[in-house]
């Protein structure tokens, strides 16, 4: 579908529609932008973030770095990041978004605390003529564009390399994420589908690791004494804690899935583990991808409502590069740019697999 630049055609808005915009808390974006096909200029971009953790801090840093680059090029005039207060509160984030709308941004990027609870305010922003990009979540809206990783694919990426490493046979423990959440459900269901094709793989236990290394370690310590030999512990990251749990029990480290932050990858390297372990996680660089998706919309290009991108995957061969590249608390990210996003959008439109740009 085509995304016309609503703010640039505001003279066609009726008085009744203008009243709706005022009730929504924003009468439209700034005069910055462009006509169809030309490069945007002077855009105001705002990022609303539902909560803060290490992964999100990397995402915010990537956003600010790329937005500053676009500002130097004249494409962006202003950019801002606002982190909603509280513990991932949709109510507080909705209030935050309405405040951002009063600043008349051209582009509003949202990492939602709740895809369902924030849908009304997203619709308000769209009605106000704002180019809305939703990140790291699934959300059906009448106008916003979703840029995300696919959780079912994450489930596959966190399991298949482990199955390959153990030769498709042996005992494994599944490390679950936040059980009950929609992402974890998609993640785990995809793992179950894959395991159905591996009759020689025996799931001897599941642990609720909550995608957290310390929690995974604690959960495993409590059950390792009752388990037979374990070849792999695939699932929602936490590899450092898994290895530490096995070491404390005097057992050899299994194939694990490490987090993609510098600390975890350095631990992997320093421990000398070379049994086929790997790292796989969603990509904080998707925020840069989202910036270029937003620019494509500003140019009036064809953009799908749901842009699905690959995750970060790190093998043993790439470990040295990432250890040298990352600070301890920084997460690995894909280096998206305008050209790679153009290629990704074309691939998705053609029904082909989207490829991440190569690691430099």
C-alpha positions as CSV (number, residue, x, y, z in Angstrom):
1,X,0.0,0.0,0.0
2,X,1.0,3.6,-0.5
3,X,1.6,6.0,2.4
4,X,0.8,9.6,1.3
5,X,2.3,12.3,3.4
6,X,-0.8,13.5,5.3
7,X,0.8,16.5,6.8
8,X,1.8,17.9,3.4
9,X,-1.9,17.8,2.3
10,X,-3.4,19.3,5.3
11,X,-5.4,21.9,3.3
12,X,-7.8,19.1,2.2
13,X,-8.8,18.4,5.8
14,X,-12.4,19.3,6.7
15,X,-13.4,21.3,9.7
16,X,-14.8,18.2,11.3
17,X,-11.6,16.3,10.8
18,X,-9.7,19.2,12.3
19,X,-11.8,18.9,15.4
20,X,-10.9,15.3,15.7
21,X,-7.2,16.2,15.5
22,X,-7.6,18.7,18.3
23,X,-9.4,16.2,20.5
24,X,-6.6,13.8,19.8
25,X,-4.2,16.3,21.3
26,X,-2.4,17.2,18.1
27,X,-3.5,19.2,15.1
28,X,-0.8,17.7,12.8
29,X,2.9,17.5,12.4
30,X,5.4,20.1,11.4
31,X,5.9,21.5,7.9
32,X,9.0,19.5,7.5
33,X,9.1,16.6,5.1
34,X,9.0,16.2,1.3
35,X,6.9,15.4,-1.7
36,X,6.6,11.8,-2.9
37,X,9.9,10.4,-4.1
38,X,12.2,13.2,-2.8
39,X,14.5,12.9,0.2
40,X,12.9,14.1,3.4
41,X,14.3,17.2,5.1
42,X,14.1,18.6,8.7
43,X,12.0,15.8,10.2
44,X,11.1,15.8,13.9
45,X,11.4,12.3,15.3
46,X,10.4,11.0,18.8
47,X,10.9,7.6,20.3
48,X,8.7,6.4,23.2
49,X,10.1,3.5,25.1
50,X,8.0,1.4,27.6
51,X,10.8,0.5,30.0
52,X,14.6,0.3,30.3
53,X,16.9,-2.6,30.5
54,X,20.4,-3.4,29.0
55,X,19.0,-4.4,25.6
56,X,16.8,-1.3,25.4
57,X,19.8,0.9,26.4
58,X,21.7,-0.5,23.4
59,X,18.7,0.2,21.2
60,X,18.4,3.8,22.4
61,X,22.1,4.4,21.8
62,X,21.8,3.0,18.3
63,X,18.8,5.3,17.7
64,X,20.6,8.4,18.9
65,X,23.7,7.7,17.0
66,X,21.8,7.2,13.7
67,X,19.5,10.1,14.3
68,X,22.5,12.4,14.9
69,X,24.0,11.2,11.6
70,X,20.7,12.0,9.8
71,X,20.6,15.4,11.6
72,X,24.1,16.2,10.2
73,X,22.7,15.3,6.7
74,X,19.7,17.7,7.2
75,X,17.2,14.8,7.0
76,X,16.3,15.2,10.7
77,X,16.0,18.5,12.5
78,X,15.2,17.3,16.0
79,X,15.0,13.9,17.8
80,X,14.1,12.8,21.3
81,X,13.8,9.7,23.4
82,X,11.4,9.5,26.3
83,X,11.3,6.5,28.6
84,X,8.0,5.9,30.3
85,X,8.1,5.9,34.1
86,X,7.2,2.8,36.1
87,X,7.5,-0.9,35.3
88,X,6.3,-1.2,31.7
89,X,3.1,0.6,32.4
90,X,0.9,1.0,29.3
91,X,-1.2,3.7,31.1
92,X,1.9,5.8,31.7
93,X,3.2,5.3,28.2
94,X,-0.1,6.3,26.7
95,X,0.1,9.6,28.6
96,X,3.7,10.0,27.5
97,X,2.7,9.5,23.8
98,X,0.0,12.1,24.0
99,X,2.5,14.5,25.4
100,X,4.8,13.8,22.5
101,X,2.0,14.3,20.1
102,X,1.6,17.9,21.4
103,X,5.2,18.5,20.1
104,X,4.0,17.8,16.5
105,X,6.6,15.1,15.5
106,X,6.7,14.0,11.9
107,X,7.7,10.5,13.0
108,X,6.7,8.8,16.2
109,X,8.4,5.5,17.1
110,X,6.9,3.4,19.9
111,X,8.2,0.3,21.7
112,X,4.9,-0.5,23.4
113,X,4.4,-1.8,26.9
114,X,1.2,-3.4,25.6
115,X,0.2,-4.0,22.0
116,X,-3.5,-4.0,22.9
117,X,-3.7,-1.3,25.6
118,X,-1.7,1.2,23.5
119,X,-3.6,0.6,20.2
120,X,-6.1,3.5,20.9
121,X,-3.3,6.1,21.4
122,X,-1.5,4.8,18.4
123,X,-4.6,5.3,16.3
124,X,-4.9,8.9,17.7
125,X,-1.4,9.6,16.5
126,X,-2.1,8.2,13.1
127,X,-5.3,10.3,12.8
128,X,-3.2,13.3,13.6
129,X,-1.1,12.7,10.5
130,X,2.0,11.3,12.3
131,X,4.1,8.7,10.6
132,X,3.9,6.0,13.3
133,X,6.4,3.1,13.6
134,X,5.9,0.3,16.2
135,X,9.0,-1.6,17.3
136,X,9.7,-5.0,18.8
137,X,6.0,-6.0,19.1
138,X,3.1,-7.2,17.0
139,X,0.2,-4.8,16.7
140,X,-2.6,-4.5,14.1
141,X,-3.4,-0.8,13.4
142,X,-5.2,1.0,10.6
143,X,-2.1,3.0,9.7
144,X,1.0,2.3,11.8
145,X,3.9,0.3,10.5
146,X,5.4,-2.5,12.6
147,X,9.2,-3.2,12.4
148,X,10.1,-6.3,14.4
149,X,11.8,-9.6,14.8
150,X,9.7,-12.8,14.7
151,X,9.5,-14.7,18.0
152,X,8.8,-18.0,16.3
153,X,12.0,-17.5,14.3
154,X,13.8,-16.7,17.5
155,X,12.6,-20.0,18.9
156,X,14.1,-21.8,15.9
157,X,17.3,-19.8,16.0
158,X,17.7,-20.7,19.7
159,X,17.2,-24.4,19.1
160,X,18.4,-25.6,15.7
161,X,22.1,-24.9,16.1
162,X,22.0,-26.8,19.4
163,X,20.4,-29.8,17.7
164,X,23.0,-29.7,15.0
165,X,25.8,-29.5,17.6
166,X,24.7,-32.6,19.3
167,X,24.1,-34.5,16.1
168,X,20.3,-34.6,16.5
169,X,20.4,-37.0,19.5
170,X,20.7,-36.8,23.2
171,X,19.1,-35.4,26.4
172,X,18.3,-31.7,26.5
173,X,16.8,-29.2,29.0
174,X,14.6,-26.5,27.5
175,X,15.2,-23.1,29.0
176,X,11.8,-21.2,28.8
177,X,11.3,-17.5,28.7
178,X,8.5,-15.5,30.3
179,X,5.9,-18.2,30.4
180,X,2.4,-16.9,29.6
181,X,3.5,-14.0,27.4
182,X,2.6,-13.9,23.7
183,X,6.3,-13.8,22.5
184,X,7.2,-16.8,24.7
185,X,4.2,-18.8,23.4
186,X,5.3,-18.3,19.8
187,X,8.9,-19.0,20.7
188,X,8.1,-22.2,22.5
189,X,5.5,-23.5,20.0
190,X,8.1,-23.2,17.2
191,X,10.6,-25.2,19.3
192,X,8.0,-27.9,19.9
193,X,7.3,-28.1,16.1
194,X,11.0,-28.5,15.4
195,X,11.5,-31.1,18.1
196,X,8.8,-33.3,16.6
197,X,11.2,-34.0,13.8
198,X,13.9,-35.2,16.2
199,X,12.8,-38.5,17.8
200,X,16.3,-39.2,19.2
201,X,16.3,-35.9,21.2
202,X,14.8,-36.4,24.7
203,X,13.6,-33.4,26.7
204,X,14.4,-34.4,30.3
205,X,13.3,-31.1,31.9
206,X,12.1,-27.6,31.4
207,X,13.2,-24.6,33.5
208,X,11.7,-21.1,33.8
209,X,14.8,-19.1,33.1
210,X,12.9,-15.9,32.2
211,X,15.5,-15.0,29.6
212,X,17.8,-14.1,32.5
213,X,21.2,-15.8,33.2
214,X,21.0,-15.6,37.0
215,X,17.5,-17.1,37.0
216,X,18.5,-19.9,34.7
217,X,21.4,-20.7,36.9
218,X,19.2,-20.8,40.0
219,X,16.6,-23.0,38.4
220,X,19.1,-25.5,37.1
221,X,21.0,-25.8,40.3
222,X,17.8,-27.0,41.9
223,X,17.3,-29.9,39.5
224,X,20.7,-31.0,38.1
225,X,21.2,-33.6,40.8
226,X,18.2,-35.5,39.5
227,X,19.0,-35.3,35.8
228,X,20.9,-37.7,33.6
229,X,23.7,-36.5,31.3
230,X,22.6,-33.4,29.4
231,X,23.9,-32.6,26.0
232,X,22.4,-29.2,25.5
233,X,20.3,-26.5,27.2
234,X,18.7,-24.5,24.3
235,X,16.1,-21.8,24.7
236,X,15.9,-18.2,25.8
237,X,19.6,-17.2,26.2
238,X,21.1,-17.3,29.8
239,X,24.0,-19.4,28.6
240,X,26.5,-18.0,31.2
241,X,24.2,-18.9,34.1
242,X,23.7,-22.4,32.6
243,X,27.4,-23.0,32.3
244,X,28.0,-21.8,35.9
245,X,25.2,-24.1,37.2
246,X,26.8,-27.1,35.5
247,X,30.3,-26.1,36.7
248,X,29.1,-25.9,40.3
249,X,27.6,-29.4,40.0
250,X,30.9,-30.7,38.7
251,X,29.5,-31.5,35.3
252,X,30.7,-30.7,31.9
253,X,29.1,-27.7,30.2
254,X,26.5,-28.6,27.6
255,X,25.8,-26.7,24.4
256,X,24.1,-23.5,25.5
257,X,22.7,-20.2,24.0
258,X,24.6,-17.2,25.2
259,X,23.2,-13.7,25.5
260,X,24.6,-11.3,22.8
261,X,26.0,-8.7,25.3
262,X,29.7,-8.1,25.7
263,X,29.9,-9.6,29.2
264,X,28.3,-12.9,28.2
265,X,30.4,-13.2,25.0
266,X,33.6,-12.5,26.9
267,X,32.7,-15.2,29.4
268,X,32.1,-17.6,26.5
269,X,35.5,-16.8,25.0
270,X,37.4,-16.9,28.3
271,X,35.8,-20.2,29.3
272,X,37.1,-21.9,26.2
273,X,33.8,-23.5,25.4
274,X,33.9,-24.8,21.8
275,X,31.2,-27.5,21.8
276,X,28.9,-25.8,19.3
277,X,27.4,-23.3,21.7
278,X,26.2,-20.0,20.1
279,X,24.4,-16.8,20.8
280,X,21.0,-15.7,19.5
281,X,18.8,-12.8,20.4
282,X,16.4,-10.2,19.0
283,X,18.2,-7.2,17.4
284,X,18.4,-3.8,19.1
285,X,19.5,-2.5,15.7
286,X,15.9,-2.9,14.5
287,X,15.5,0.7,15.7
288,X,17.9,1.9,13.0
289,X,16.0,-0.3,10.5
290,X,12.8,1.4,11.7
291,X,14.3,4.9,11.0
292,X,14.9,4.0,7.4
293,X,11.5,2.4,7.1
294,X,10.1,5.7,8.4
295,X,12.1,7.6,5.7
296,X,10.8,5.3,3.0
297,X,7.3,6.1,4.1
298,X,8.1,9.8,4.1
299,X,9.2,9.5,0.5
300,X,5.9,7.8,-0.3
301,X,7.4,4.4,-1.1
302,X,5.6,1.1,-0.9
303,X,6.1,-0.2,2.6
304,X,4.3,-3.3,4.1
305,X,2.4,-2.8,7.3
306,X,4.5,-5.5,9.0
307,X,8.3,-5.5,8.4
308,X,9.9,-8.7,9.7
309,X,13.7,-8.7,10.1
310,X,16.2,-11.4,11.0
311,X,17.7,-11.7,14.5
312,X,21.2,-11.5,15.8
313,X,23.0,-14.8,15.6
314,X,26.7,-15.3,16.7
315,X,28.6,-18.5,16.0
316,X,32.0,-19.5,17.4
317,X,33.7,-18.2,14.2
318,X,32.3,-14.7,14.9
319,X,33.0,-14.6,18.6
320,X,36.4,-12.8,18.5
321,X,34.9,-10.0,16.4
322,X,32.0,-9.3,18.7
323,X,34.1,-9.5,21.9
324,X,36.4,-6.8,20.5
325,X,33.5,-4.8,19.3
326,X,31.2,-4.6,22.4
327,X,31.4,-3.0,25.8
328,X,30.4,-5.3,28.7
329,X,26.8,-4.0,28.8
330,X,26.4,-3.5,25.1
331,X,24.4,-5.9,22.9
332,X,25.3,-7.0,19.4
333,X,23.2,-5.4,16.7
334,X,22.8,-5.7,13.0
335,X,24.2,-2.7,11.1
336,X,21.1,-1.7,9.1
337,X,21.3,1.3,6.8
338,X,19.2,2.8,4.0
339,X,20.5,0.5,1.3
340,X,20.1,-2.7,3.4
341,X,16.5,-1.7,4.4
342,X,15.7,-1.0,0.7
343,X,16.9,-4.5,-0.1
344,X,15.0,-6.0,2.9
345,X,11.7,-4.3,1.8
346,X,12.2,-5.6,-1.7
347,X,12.9,-9.1,-0.5
348,X,9.8,-9.1,1.7
349,X,7.7,-7.8,-1.2
350,X,9.0,-10.5,-3.5
351,X,8.3,-13.2,-0.9
352,X,12.0,-13.9,-0.3
353,X,13.9,-14.3,2.9
354,X,15.2,-11.0,4.3
355,X,19.0,-11.1,4.7
356,X,20.9,-9.1,7.3
357,X,23.9,-7.0,6.0
358,X,27.2,-8.9,6.5
359,X,29.3,-8.2,9.6
360,X,32.0,-5.8,8.6
